[in-house]
Amino acid sequence: MSLPNLDAIPNGIQPDTTQLMSNGWPLAWLAVDPDALATSPEAVYEAAIKYIEAGLSVIPIDAQEPSKSPDPRRLRSWQVYQIRPPRLDEVRAWYERGGPFGLAVIGGGVSGKDRGHGLEIIDFDTLELAAPWIEKVEESIPELTAKLVMIQSPRPGLHCYYRCRQFGGNQKLACAAAVSNPPTKNTLIELKAEGGYCLVCPSPRRCHPRNGLYRLLDGSPDLTQIPVITPEERAVLLDAARSFNRWTEHEAKPVRPVARNAAKDGKRPGDDFERRSTWSDILVPHGWVLVRRRGEIEDWRRPGKDDGISATINYAGSGLLYVFSTNGYPFEEGRGYSKFSAFAALNHDSDFVKAAQALQEKGFGPPQLPSGKRHVSGGVRIASSETTVREGQ
């Protein structure tokens, strides 16, 4: 199977990010969609049934906001479908809700079809990255990549699907330093597996920030025919992807829990910071851009990205920053951050002690007494010289 010629890939209806409607949607959405019938709610519904019958777990994707996010009008949470596929009556309810929606396939054991197997998807950020990877794999095992299901993403990138009895969770396979000062981590190739999902055809254009389609490559098996490969073949695929890594990780830091929102009566610097600061105070100095507000929800874009959404704030009233970009360094994909934990991650390498000290110096938290003096019981003031003086004498 050969990849499409990049010069021959049609742009389709690509949004001009400089031309947006007042609600933040691309002006290009007003154009006639030539693929409207192929991506209609009926087509998506029929595809969902077909995928479920083939052993895949799927979720509906929002086609009102171009964020690649689960559709909040059709489900509150998608975690249950990491455990079991949706029932046919649930999929019917998504369709009967009315209006367009897309589809995503969930990775891991829930989509493994056979007991003890799991679905994994190798996600290439660009087609240019995929071509040398295919060559490297074919040098080791000829025709292995030809068995994989390959879907072109709108960037254009590439998603490669397979099942195996050996599978794991989401992981970054190859990264490189983005052009910034200081350099930031940019994901080139990643593995979507347990706990992850990928959008699939026939999702409408409006599911993606680039207003583009997911397309099955010519010659690729259909998503209902995802192959089962051996652990040895899987190792060849992943090792070839890791060979393109150009990023060296810093010394690992101890895992710290993400701070929760402050208590209303909390007196710590972090609690005070939660109440008095805004998300713009925290994110804008580091290059994050507020794209739009949807009621009480805010959509943000990471530094170095020209379009699309990288994170949301206050989804479902949580008050937290939720990052779903794999390139949102230092934030981790899929984690929620309070204002204090986001401040600590951006400014103090997630060292909460240093972050609290810095905030205290900025005037957050209870006021500090002059250096070297403090009050004790009995009206005694202890000075730094350790002399004791009775007040009033």
Secondary structure by P-SEA (a helix, b strand, c coil): ccccccccccccccccccccccccccccccccccccccccaaaaaaaaaaaaaabbbbbbbbcccccccccccccccccccccccccaaaaaaaaacccccbbbbbbccccccccccbbbbbccccaaaaaaaaaaaaacccccccccbbbbccccbbbbbbcccccccccccbbbbcccccbbbbbcbbbbcccbbbbbccccccccccccccccccccccccbbbbbcaaaaaaaaaaaaccccccccccccccccccccccccccaaaaaaacccccccccccccccccccccbbbbbccccccccccccccccccbbbbcccccccccccccccaaaaaaaaccccaaaaaaaaaaaaccccccccccccccccccccccccccccccc
